[in-house]
Amino acid sequence: MEARKVKKVCCLGAGYVGASTCSVVAYKCVDLQVTIVDLDAAKIAAWNSPDLPIYEPGLQEIVETARGRNLFFSVDIDAAVVEADLIFISVNTPTKTFGLGKGRAPDLKYIEASARRIASLAKGRKIVVEKSTVPVRAAESIERIFEANRKDNVELEVLSNPEFLAEGTAMENLLNPDRVLIGGSQTASGYAAMKQLSYIYSHWVPESKIILTNTWSSELSKLTANAFLAQRISSINAISAVCEATGADVTEVAHAIGTDSRIGNKFLGASLGFGGSCFQKDILNLVYLCEALNLPEVAAYWNQVIALNDYQKRRFATRIINALFNTVTDKRIAIFGFSFKKDTGDTRESPSIYLCKHLMDEGAQLVIFDPKVKHTQVIADLKHPMISEDSSRVDRLVTICHDPYKATENTHAFVVCTEWDMFKSLDYQRIYSNMEKPAFAFDGRIVLDHDRLHDIGFHVETIGKVVGPRKFIIPTTPPPTS
């Protein structure tokens, strides 16, 4: 097949990855017709409206430019599959909540359902592209479904094309990627399919950045990339605990080691922990894969990255409680930020959720402000059975506020959980004057001017350093064992 024969593209799944990626494909490839389909009619209606279902800087403009021209959103899945030359599978792959591999293995039921639907509808030649994050050799499962349902005059070639998007900068990641990774079978037809997908990306991505590999290497590269990034965050967070105990400043330590060309300065920002839809899920998938391959030591190594992240969230919650005289029961605490990072409304695995859980467990009254996360999303996250066994306590303990100054009125403390830029420029003198005294400021993202807050009168606590005078005694001999 010649690359230019791909004229119609279909994406199964109108979620964050599929819709963002294929919107950019349509924006850059005006000769392609791109149709994004989903079973969720409300989601499709939102994509066809001025109020998109996800917030991502730059996405609105791209969608509005291409929508109706060569970008379409539809619930007519069958028609889109039949007409498409190339089909992206970009459906959800959540971590299993029951059965074999519970809490670690990915649930591939949506991938399987998509493959079976394509197999039943396909006519002629089609390229099927894994876009969802999947475990190694998932493409093999799709191929087996296609082979078992083979029809005359139907040719289905399976590729792996993992995404490397960081929420908040996804449009930049898509428009100017570090690399585009395409994996396929090491056959003539597999190579031809890879070149066809490569041709689409070559409309705006230099060929030197388009990497062709075998399918398994492509799938493993996605898990490995996220595991390495999460590992760096957990590593600097581990050092932040040492800094607090010794009087070192984690930002100074991170800067010092980041100037080492062997290490680099990326992903060395200490915080109250990483979140998002990918890091934890992908590391758990990697752990499960290692266990299945009888590599327990490797599994234990990667599992520790998750364990340290959980520890960091618990540790910061404990610092808040300890600073507030060892009790937060009935105390009002303002939570600044609920999304897992700035410039996104995504709350999946957000550290804020778990921090709120720990504080609610102690009876704290929480006032939550986030500039992009919707009221309904905050309540849904906090009422999830994994967070609150009794959902009525959320109604008793949580207030959602749409103004940061009102959120802090009559509170004992505020906690920065998301690094939104607006939090750097708030009038903290005004905030201080309306808080209970002593007033506490907890910076879980190291984004505020701590000396200024201290001068205003705040008691300041942050990740990885101590603000204000404190004496440190570093033990030179180990404590007694009995």
N, C-alpha and C positions, 0 to 999 in steps of 0.2 A: 504494500500500500504506500502510495506517495503521501508525504506529510500534509500536503495541501488539501487532501480529500476530507480532512476533518473540518466539517462545516457547522455541525450542531453538537453542542455540549450540554449534558444534563448533570445536575448535582442532586443526589439523593440526600436530603437533610439540609434544612435552612437554619442551622445553628451557627455558632460563632465562626468556626473554621470554614465550613463549606460556603456560607453566604459571603464572608469577607473575601475568601480566595477567588470565588467565581465572579464576584462583582468586579474585582480588579482585572480578571481575565477578560470580561466583557468590555471594561473601560479601555483596556489596551489593545484588544483584538476586535476591531469594529467589523471585521469580515466573518466573525463567528456569531452564531446565535446561541446564547447561553440561557438555559432555563433551570431555575432552582425550584425543587419540589419538596413538599413535606406533607405528612398526614395531618398536621396541626393547622386547621383552617384559620384560627385566630392569629397564629404566627405569620402565615402567608399574608393575611389581611394587613398586618402591621408592616410587613416589608413593602406592601403596595401603598402605604400611607405616608404622610409626612413625619410620623412618629415611629421611627424604626425600633424594633424590639431589643436592640442592643446599642450601647453607646461605645463608640470608638472614634477618636479624633480623625477627621478626614473621610470617614466612611460615608456620611450623609451626602457629601458633595459628589463622591464617586458614584453612589447608587443613583442619585438624581440625574447625573449626566447620562448614564447608560440605560436606566430603566425606561422601557417603552421603545427604545431604539434597537438594542440587541440583547437586553437583559430583561428577563421575565421571571415572575414568581407565580407558582401555580400549585394547586392541589391535584391536578390531573397527572398523577405519577405515571400511569401506564402509557399515555400518549407521549410523554417526554422520553421515556425509556425506549419506546419503539422507534422514535425519530432520531435519537442521538447516535452519533458516530463514536463519541467518547463519553463515558459515564464515571463521574466521581462518586465514590461511596464515602459520605461524610456524616455518618450517623453516630449516635452516642455509644460509647463503650465503657459504661460505668464499672466500678469494682463490684464484684459479686457480694451480695449481702447474706447469702445462705449457700449451703451445700459445699461441695468440694472446692477448696480454694477460697472460702469465704474470707473477705477482708483483704485479699491480696490479688487473686486472679481476676482478669477482666471478664465481664459478661459480654459474650459475642452474639447474643441472640438477635440483635438488630443487624449486625453484619450478615449473619446467616439468612435472616429474612430478606434482606436486600439482594443477596446472591440468588436466592431461590426465585425471587420476583423477576430479576433480570433474565435468569435461565428460562423461565416460562414465557417471557415476552419477546426475547431477542430474535431478530431476523438479520441474516447477513453477517457482516463483520463488525465487531465492536471492540473497543478498548475499554476495559474496566479498571479503574484506578482506585486503589486503597488510599483514602485521604485521612480516615480516622486513625488515631493512635491505636495500634494493635500489637499483640505479642508476636515474637518471631515465629515465622512459618504460618501465620494466619492466611497469607495469600494461597498457601497450599490447600487450606480448607476450602477457600472459595473455588479454586481450580477443581477440586474433587466434586464439589456440588455441580459445577458446570459440566464436568465429564460424565457424571451420573445421569444428567438430564440433557445429554447432547442430542441435538436435532440435525437433520440433514441441512446442508448449506448454511450452517451457523458456525461462525468462528469467533471465539471469545478469548482475548489475550489479557492477562491480569498483570498490572503493574503496581508497584509501591511508590508513593510520592508523599512522604511525610511532611507535615508542616512544622515550621520553626518560628512560630509567631509569639511575640511577647505582647500581652494585652496592654493597651495604652500607646503602643508604638506599632501596632499590627500593619497599618497602611504603609508605614516606612519600611517595615520588614518585607512586605510583599512587593513594593515598588522598587526597593533597592536591597535585595536579599544578599546575605553573605554567600549563600549557595542555594541551588535547587537540586535536590537529590531525587533521582529516578532509578528505581530498581526493577529489573525484569528478568525473565528466563534467558539463559545463555543459548538462545536458538536464533535462527534467522528471523522468525516471526516475532520473537520477543524483542530483538534488537530493532526491528522495523517499528514496532509499537513505541518503544522508548524514543526513537527519533521523531515520531509524530507528536508525542507529548512535548518533547524538547523544542520542537518547532513553535508550538504555541508560546512557550515561555520566552523563546528567542525574540519575540516581538519587542521585549523591553529588557531582557536579562542577557548580559554578555555570555557568549558560549563558554568562555573560560570558567564561568561560575555554575554551569550546569554539569553535574556529576552523574555519570551512568555507572551503576553497580549491579551486582546480582540482587535478587529480591530480598534474600535473608540479611545481607549486609545493610540494605536500606532500612529494613524494619528495626534491626538492632541499633542502628545509628541514632534513630529517634529516641529510643529509651535511654541510650548511653549519654546523649547530649543533655537531656534533662537531669539525669542522675548526677552528672559531673557538676552542673550548675547548682543543683540543690546541695551537693556535697560542699561546695565553696561557702554557701550561706551558712550551713550548719557548722562548718569549721570556724568561721569568724564569730558566730554566735557562741561557740564553746569558749573562744578566747575572750569574749566580752564578759563572761562570768569570772574569768581569772582577773581581768582588768578591774572589775568592781571590788574584788577581794584584795587587790594589791595597791590600788591608787593609780594604775596606768589608765590611759585614755584609749579606748578601742579605735577611735577615728585616727589618732596619731599612729597607732600600731598598723592599722590598715593602710594608711598612706605610706608608711615606711616600707612595708613588705610589697606594696603595690608598685613601687618604683623599681623593683627587681624585675628585669625583663623576662626572667624565667617564670615569674608568677603572674605579672600583669595586675591591673587595678580594677578589673570588672568583677562584679558580684562579691564585693568585699564590704558591703554596707551592712553592719550589724542591725538587728531589729528584733521585734518580738516573735519572729518566725516567718517562714514562707507559707504562701497559700496558693490559690489558683487551681485550675482544673487539671493541670498536667503533672507538676512535680511529684506530689505524693502518690498519685495514681500510677505514674510510670515507674517510680522506684518500687512500689509494691508489686507491679507486674514483673519487674526485673528480679526481685526477690523470689517470687513464685517460680519464675523460669529457672533460676539457679537451683532451687530446691528440687524441681522436677528433673533437672539434669544431674542430680546427686552432687551438687557443689555447695555443701552446707556452710563452709567457711566464707565463700563468696557471698552467699545469701545473708549471712550474719553481718558481714561488713556493710552492705548496702542498707540493711535494716536499721543499722545504728544511725544512719543519716536521718531517718524518720524519728527514731527514738530521741535524738538530740533536739529535733524541731519541736516535738511535744514537750520536752523538758523546758525549753526556752519559754514557751507560752505559759506553762505552769509557774515557772520561776518568776516571771514578771508579775503575774497575778499575785503571787505570794509577797513580792516586794510592795505592791500597792497596799495589801492588807496590813503588812507589818508597819509600814510608814503611817498608816491611819490608825495608829495606837492599837493594832492587833484586832481591830473589829471594823467591819463596814456595814454591819446590820443597820438598816434604815437610813444609812447615809446616802445622800444624793451625789452621784458621780456622773459627770458628762463624758460621753464617749465621742471623740472626734474622729470620724471615719469608720465606715463599715465594709467597704469594698476591700478586696485583698491587696490592692495597690492603687495608686493614683491613676487618673485618666481612664477609668473603666467603672462600669456599674456592676461588674461581676463580683459575686460574694462567695463563690465556690471555695471551700476550705479556707476561708478568710480567718486569719488569727483573731480578728475582732470577735468572731462568733464564740470561740473557745474562751477568750478572755471574759466576755460577757457571761458565759456559762459559769466560770469559776466565781465571778463576783456575785451572780444571782444565787449560787449555792450558799453564799455567806449572807444572803439577805439584803444585798445592796439595791438601792433604787437607782436605775440607770436612765439617763436622758441621752438619746442617741441622735447625732447629727451626721449626715453625709450628703454632699452636694448632688450626687447622682443616683444613689441607691433608693429605690422606691420604698415607701412605708410598708407596703404589703410584703415585699421581699424580706425586709428586716424581721418582721413578725413571723413569717413562714420559716425562716432559718432558725430563729430562736425557739420556735415551737416544735421543731423536728424532734422526734422521739429520742434521738441520740444526744440531744442537748437538754431537753426538758421532759422528764417523765410525766410531769404535771403541767400541761400547757397553760393552765389558768394562772400559774405563777408569773408568766410573761405579762399577762394582762395586769397583774398587781404591781409588778416591779419595773416595767419598761414603759417609757414615754418616748415618742418620736418627735423631734423638734426640727423645724426647717430654718432656724436662724441660730448661728453659733453663739451669739450673745445671750439670747433667751435660754439656750440650752445650759448655760453655765450659771444662771441666776440661782442663788441660794444653794449652790452645790459646795461640797467639801473639797472636790478635786475634779480636774479634767484629765483625760488620758488621750494622747495622740496615738491612734492605732493605724492610720493611713497617712501617707506622706503627701496629701494634697497641698499644692503650692499655696493655696489661700490661708492655710494655717500659719504660714510664716509671717503674714502681714496683718494678722488680727491685732486689734487694740487691746493688749493684755493688761494695761493699766485699768481700762474700763472693765474688763473681765474680773480682775482682782477686786475691784471696789464692790462688785455685786456678789461676791462669794462669801461663804462662811470662813471664819478665821480660826486657826491657821489655814491658809489656802494652799493646796497641793497641786503641783503640775507634774504629770508623768509623761515623759516623751519616749514613746516606744519606737520612734523612727529616727531619732537624732536629727531633727529638722529645725528645732527652735533655737533661739538665742538664749542659752541657759544663764549666762551672766546677767543679761538684762532682766530675765524673769526673777533671778535671785535678788537683784537690786530693787525690783518693784516690791518684793516682800514674799514671793512664793517660796515654799519649800519644794525644791526641784529634785526629781529622781529621773534618771534616764538610763538607757542601755549602755553598758560598757564603760562607765566612769562615774565618779562621785562629784556632785556639784556642791561646793561649800566646804568648810573646814571639817576634816576628820583625821584622826590619828590612825595609823596602820601599824600593826605589829605582825611581822612576817615570821612564823615559827621557824627556828633553826633546827629544832629536833622534833621528831614525831611525837604525837601525844601518846600517853600511856595506853596500853591495850587492855587494861583491866582497872 
